[in-house]
Amino acid sequence: MLEAVVFDFDGLVMDSEWIIYEAAAAAFAQEGHSLSVAAWATIVGTGRDAEAASWTRLCAAAGVTGFERSAFERIYNGPAEAAARRSALLALPALPGVETLIDAATAAGVALGVASSSSTDWLQTNLARLGLLARFGGIVGSDQVGGIGKPAPDVYLKACADLGVEPSVCVALEDSAHGISAAQRAGMWAVAVPSRITLHNNFATADLVVDSLTNLPLERLASLVEHAPR
């Protein structure tokens, strides 16, 4: 029996990953480098704990050499750039299907959580802004688990513990391959909802792939748990 649904946040609840990608691409361009969507998709979903490895992987995917992460961050985190990016992010709506699925889960008595590589403050700020904060029984950012982000399972394990449910009767909703890996390593069912960035990821290991939450009835999630053992 399905007992909980745990949402990823960025790229799943709201389309924040696109704004972040555009800002990163602009920083690359300022130094004469190109950053494709496919290259950026290789690091989407990871946490700050994996930054060194992520930067190496990103530059390799982009075919970029000699661009130091410190130089990128100096541009990306410039006061004007950061302020404009935050303003744009805080104006984003929830993606289609999010509230409908939340309503269906609530009506069915299914617990709801959020597990993200982002900070808890970021999650709470946006969920409150979207009017969704009170709908979730557990909200876990990577800062609650020692800064360890996905693909490590830590945020998902804590979300399940906070909700008082076993991972094997929970479904995670994810937009990235790193998130799918994190959820499955936690012992959960993992459903991929690729974004316009992460459609470049490989979701072969996902238990289910759908193109939008609007095409994901709660009954489909329940069937994952009910008809096959994890």
C-alpha positions as CSV (number, residue, x, y, z in Angstrom):
1,M,0.0,0.0,0.0
2,L,1.3,3.4,-0.9
3,E,2.0,5.4,2.2
4,A,3.9,8.4,1.1
5,V,5.0,10.4,-2.0
6,V,8.2,12.4,-1.7
7,F,8.8,15.2,-4.2
8,D,12.1,16.5,-5.4
9,F,11.9,20.3,-5.7
10,D,13.9,22.2,-8.3
11,G,12.9,21.1,-11.8
12,L,10.0,19.0,-10.4
13,V,7.8,21.4,-8.3
14,M,9.0,24.5,-10.2
15,D,11.1,25.1,-13.3
16,S,14.0,26.7,-11.4
17,E,16.6,24.6,-13.2
18,W,16.2,26.5,-16.5
19,I,16.9,29.9,-14.9
20,I,19.9,28.5,-13.2
21,Y,21.2,26.9,-16.4
22,E,20.8,30.2,-18.3
23,A,22.8,32.0,-15.6
24,A,25.5,29.4,-15.8
25,A,25.6,29.5,-19.6
26,A,26.0,33.3,-19.4
27,A,28.9,33.0,-17.0
28,F,30.6,30.5,-19.3
29,A,30.0,32.8,-22.3
30,Q,31.5,35.7,-20.5
31,E,34.8,33.8,-20.5
32,G,34.4,32.7,-24.1
33,H,33.1,29.2,-23.4
34,S,29.9,27.4,-24.5
35,L,27.7,25.5,-22.2
36,S,25.0,23.3,-23.8
37,V,21.9,22.0,-22.1
38,A,23.1,18.5,-22.4
39,A,26.4,19.3,-20.6
40,W,24.6,21.1,-17.8
41,A,22.2,18.1,-17.4
42,T,25.2,16.0,-16.3
43,I,25.3,17.7,-12.9
44,V,21.6,18.6,-12.3
45,G,20.4,17.2,-9.0
46,T,23.7,17.0,-7.2
47,G,24.5,18.8,-4.0
48,R,27.3,21.1,-2.9
49,D,29.2,18.2,-1.3
50,A,29.9,16.9,-4.9
51,E,31.0,20.3,-6.3
52,A,34.6,19.4,-7.2
53,A,33.6,16.2,-9.0
54,S,30.6,17.9,-10.6
55,W,32.8,20.8,-12.0
56,T,35.2,18.3,-13.5
57,R,32.3,16.4,-15.1
58,L,30.7,19.5,-16.3
59,C,33.8,20.9,-18.0
60,A,34.5,17.6,-19.6
61,A,30.9,17.4,-21.0
62,A,31.1,20.9,-22.3
63,G,34.6,20.4,-23.8
64,V,36.0,23.3,-21.8
65,T,39.5,23.4,-20.4
66,G,41.3,26.1,-18.4
67,F,38.1,27.5,-16.8
68,E,38.5,27.5,-13.0
69,R,35.5,27.0,-10.8
70,S,36.5,30.0,-8.8
71,A,36.3,32.2,-11.9
72,F,32.9,30.8,-12.8
73,E,31.6,31.4,-9.3
74,R,32.9,35.0,-9.2
75,I,30.8,35.7,-12.3
76,Y,27.8,33.6,-11.5
77,N,27.6,34.9,-7.9
78,G,28.2,38.6,-8.8
79,P,25.8,40.8,-6.8
80,A,23.8,42.0,-9.8
81,E,23.6,38.5,-11.3
82,A,22.6,36.9,-8.1
83,A,19.9,39.4,-7.4
84,A,18.4,39.2,-10.8
85,R,18.4,35.4,-10.7
86,R,16.8,35.2,-7.3
87,S,14.1,37.7,-8.3
88,A,13.3,35.5,-11.4
89,L,13.3,32.3,-9.3
90,L,11.0,33.8,-6.7
91,A,8.4,34.6,-9.4
92,L,8.1,31.1,-10.7
93,P,4.7,29.2,-10.4
94,A,4.3,25.6,-9.5
95,L,4.6,23.3,-12.5
96,P,1.5,21.8,-14.0
97,G,0.1,18.8,-12.2
98,V,1.9,19.5,-8.9
99,E,-1.1,20.8,-6.9
100,T,-3.5,18.2,-8.5
101,L,-1.3,15.3,-7.4
102,I,-0.9,16.9,-3.9
103,D,-4.7,17.2,-3.6
104,A,-5.2,13.6,-4.7
105,A,-2.6,12.3,-2.2
106,T,-4.1,14.3,0.6
107,A,-7.6,13.1,-0.1
108,A,-6.3,9.5,-0.1
109,G,-4.5,9.9,3.2
110,V,-1.1,9.5,1.6
111,A,1.7,11.4,3.4
112,L,3.7,14.0,1.5
113,G,7.3,15.0,1.7
114,V,10.1,17.0,-0.1
115,A,13.7,15.8,-0.4
116,S,16.2,18.0,-2.1
117,S,19.9,18.8,-2.6
118,S,18.9,22.4,-2.1
119,S,18.8,24.1,1.4
120,T,15.8,23.8,3.7
121,D,15.4,27.5,3.7
122,W,15.1,27.6,-0.1
123,L,12.5,24.9,0.0
124,Q,10.4,26.4,2.8
125,T,10.6,29.9,1.2
126,N,9.3,28.7,-2.1
127,L,6.7,26.3,-0.7
128,A,5.3,29.1,1.5
129,R,5.2,31.4,-1.5
130,L,3.4,28.8,-3.6
131,G,0.9,28.2,-0.8
132,L,2.1,24.6,-0.4
133,L,4.2,24.6,2.8
134,A,1.5,23.2,5.1
135,R,0.7,20.4,2.7
136,F,4.0,18.5,3.4
137,G,4.7,16.6,6.5
138,G,8.4,16.4,6.0
139,I,10.7,18.9,4.2
140,V,14.3,17.9,4.0
141,G,17.2,19.9,2.4
142,S,20.7,18.6,2.2
143,D,21.7,21.0,5.1
144,Q,19.8,18.6,7.4
145,V,22.0,15.7,6.6
146,G,25.4,17.2,6.8
147,G,25.3,18.9,3.4
148,I,25.2,15.6,1.6
149,G,23.1,15.9,-1.6
150,K,22.0,13.4,-4.2
151,P,22.9,10.9,-5.6
152,A,23.5,9.9,-2.0
153,P,20.2,8.6,-0.4
154,D,20.5,10.6,2.8
155,V,17.8,13.3,2.1
156,Y,15.3,10.6,1.1
157,L,16.0,8.4,4.1
158,K,15.5,11.4,6.4
159,A,12.3,12.3,4.6
160,C,10.9,8.8,5.1
161,A,11.9,8.8,8.7
162,D,10.3,12.2,9.3
163,L,7.1,10.9,7.8
164,G,7.2,7.7,9.8
165,V,7.1,5.4,6.8
166,E,9.3,2.7,5.4
167,P,11.0,3.6,2.1
168,S,9.6,0.5,0.4
169,V,6.1,1.9,0.6
170,C,7.1,5.3,-0.7
171,V,7.4,6.7,-4.2
172,A,9.9,9.5,-5.0
173,L,9.2,11.9,-7.9
174,E,12.3,13.1,-9.6
175,D,13.4,15.1,-12.6
176,S,17.1,14.0,-12.6
177,A,19.0,10.7,-13.0
178,H,21.0,11.6,-9.8
179,G,17.7,11.9,-8.0
180,I,16.5,8.6,-9.3
181,S,19.6,7.0,-8.0
182,A,19.3,8.6,-4.6
183,A,15.7,7.4,-4.2
184,Q,16.4,3.9,-5.3
185,R,19.5,3.7,-3.0
186,A,17.1,4.6,-0.2
187,G,14.9,1.7,-1.1
188,M,12.1,3.7,-2.6
189,W,10.2,3.5,-5.8
190,A,11.4,6.2,-8.2
191,V,9.4,7.9,-10.9
192,A,11.2,10.2,-13.4
193,V,9.5,13.3,-14.7
194,P,12.2,14.7,-17.0
195,S,12.5,18.5,-17.4
196,R,13.6,20.3,-20.6
197,I,17.1,20.0,-19.2
198,T,17.1,16.5,-17.8
199,L,15.5,14.9,-20.8
200,H,19.2,14.5,-21.7
201,N,19.7,12.2,-18.7
202,N,19.5,8.4,-18.9
203,F,16.4,7.2,-17.0
204,A,16.7,3.5,-17.8
205,T,16.8,2.5,-14.1
206,A,13.6,4.5,-13.2
207,D,10.6,2.5,-12.2
208,L,8.4,4.7,-14.3
209,V,9.0,7.6,-16.7
210,V,6.3,10.2,-17.5
211,D,6.5,13.4,-19.4
212,S,4.5,15.5,-16.9
213,L,2.9,15.3,-13.5
214,T,-0.4,16.0,-15.3
215,N,-0.1,12.5,-16.8
216,L,0.5,10.8,-13.4
217,P,-2.6,9.8,-11.5
218,L,-2.1,8.7,-7.9
219,E,-3.4,5.3,-8.7
220,R,-0.4,4.7,-11.0
221,L,2.0,5.5,-8.1
222,A,0.0,3.1,-5.9
223,S,0.3,0.3,-8.4
224,L,4.1,0.4,-8.3
225,V,4.0,-0.3,-4.5
226,E,1.1,-2.8,-4.6
227,H,2.0,-5.1,-7.5
228,A,5.7,-5.6,-7.1
229,P,8.0,-5.9,-4.2
230,R,10.9,-3.4,-3.8
